[in-house]
Amino acid sequence: SCSPPVGSPKGESTGQAMEFPSFKEEGKSALKRFLTRELFDQLKDVTTSRGVGLKDITNSGVQNPDSSIGVYLGDEESYTAFGALVNPMIEEYHKGYKVT
């Protein structure tokens, strides 16, 4: 069984409204490169059936701008729920791999 996201009791989203993150200029994470305002607006209210939301999967990358990727998916469903964000990241990281 999957563990709930850190800071999220019983797998529920933190419930706090999320604002578009401001990234430090020197940050080079995949999250900074791929999370556009448009994509943020599309995904900010999405949650998986276990309650994992965009804030849960991006918190580490926002808090640690020196991270190379910046995303930790909270459950299996996150791969599809947040696919618009994470699929291009996966394809870039695993050069030659195409998410289908």
Contacts in CASP RR format, 6 or more apart in sequence:
PFRMAT RR
TARGET T0000
AUTHOR 0000-0000-0000
METHOD contacts of the structure
MODEL  1
SCSPPVGSPKGESTGQAMEFPSFKEEGKSALKRFLTRELFDQLKDVTTSR
GVGLKDITNSGVQNPDSSIGVYLGDEESYTAFGALVNPMIEEYHKGYKVT
2 50 0 8 1.000
2 74 0 8 1.000
2 75 0 8 1.000
2 76 0 8 1.000
4 10 0 8 1.000
4 11 0 8 1.000
4 12 0 8 1.000
4 50 0 8 1.000
5 11 0 8 1.000
5 13 0 8 1.000
5 52 0 8 1.000
5 56 0 8 1.000
5 57 0 8 1.000
5 59 0 8 1.000
5 74 0 8 1.000
6 59 0 8 1.000
7 14 0 8 1.000
8 14 0 8 1.000
8 51 0 8 1.000
8 52 0 8 1.000
8 56 0 8 1.000
11 50 0 8 1.000
11 51 0 8 1.000
11 52 0 8 1.000
12 51 0 8 1.000
13 47 0 8 1.000
13 51 0 8 1.000
13 52 0 8 1.000
13 53 0 8 1.000
13 55 0 8 1.000
13 56 0 8 1.000
14 55 0 8 1.000
14 56 0 8 1.000
15 55 0 8 1.000
16 55 0 8 1.000
18 44 0 8 1.000
18 54 0 8 1.000
18 55 0 8 1.000
20 37 0 8 1.000
20 40 0 8 1.000
21 35 0 8 1.000
21 58 0 8 1.000
21 62 0 8 1.000
23 29 0 8 1.000
23 31 0 8 1.000
23 32 0 8 1.000
23 62 0 8 1.000
23 65 0 8 1.000
24 65 0 8 1.000
26 65 0 8 1.000
27 65 0 8 1.000
27 66 0 8 1.000
28 66 0 8 1.000
28 68 0 8 1.000
29 61 0 8 1.000
29 65 0 8 1.000
29 66 0 8 1.000
29 67 0 8 1.000
29 68 0 8 1.000
29 69 0 8 1.000
29 70 0 8 1.000
30 68 0 8 1.000
30 69 0 8 1.000
30 70 0 8 1.000
30 71 0 8 1.000
30 89 0 8 1.000
30 92 0 8 1.000
30 93 0 8 1.000
31 58 0 8 1.000
31 61 0 8 1.000
31 62 0 8 1.000
31 67 0 8 1.000
31 69 0 8 1.000
31 70 0 8 1.000
31 71 0 8 1.000
31 89 0 8 1.000
32 65 0 8 1.000
34 85 0 8 1.000
34 88 0 8 1.000
34 89 0 8 1.000
35 58 0 8 1.000
35 85 0 8 1.000
39 84 0 8 1.000
39 85 0 8 1.000
40 54 0 8 1.000
42 84 0 8 1.000
43 54 0 8 1.000
43 82 0 8 1.000
43 84 0 8 1.000
43 85 0 8 1.000
44 54 0 8 1.000
46 53 0 8 1.000
46 54 0 8 1.000
46 81 0 8 1.000
46 82 0 8 1.000
47 53 0 8 1.000
47 81 0 8 1.000
48 74 0 8 1.000
48 75 0 8 1.000
48 77 0 8 1.000
48 78 0 8 1.000
48 81 0 8 1.000
49 77 0 8 1.000
50 74 0 8 1.000
50 75 0 8 1.000
50 77 0 8 1.000
52 73 0 8 1.000
52 74 0 8 1.000
52 75 0 8 1.000
52 77 0 8 1.000
52 78 0 8 1.000
52 81 0 8 1.000
53 78 0 8 1.000
53 81 0 8 1.000
53 82 0 8 1.000
54 82 0 8 1.000
54 85 0 8 1.000
56 74 0 8 1.000
57 71 0 8 1.000
57 72 0 8 1.000
57 73 0 8 1.000
57 74 0 8 1.000
57 78 0 8 1.000
57 82 0 8 1.000
57 86 0 8 1.000
58 70 0 8 1.000
58 71 0 8 1.000
60 67 0 8 1.000
60 70 0 8 1.000
60 71 0 8 1.000
60 72 0 8 1.000
61 67 0 8 1.000
61 69 0 8 1.000
61 70 0 8 1.000
61 71 0 8 1.000
64 70 0 8 1.000
69 89 0 8 1.000
69 93 0 8 1.000
71 82 0 8 1.000
71 85 0 8 1.000
71 86 0 8 1.000
71 89 0 8 1.000
73 79 0 8 1.000
73 82 0 8 1.000
73 86 0 8 1.000
78 86 0 8 1.000
79 86 0 8 1.000
83 99 0 8 1.000
87 99 0 8 1.000
90 97 0 8 1.000
90 99 0 8 1.000
91 97 0 8 1.000
91 98 0 8 1.000
91 99 0 8 1.000
END
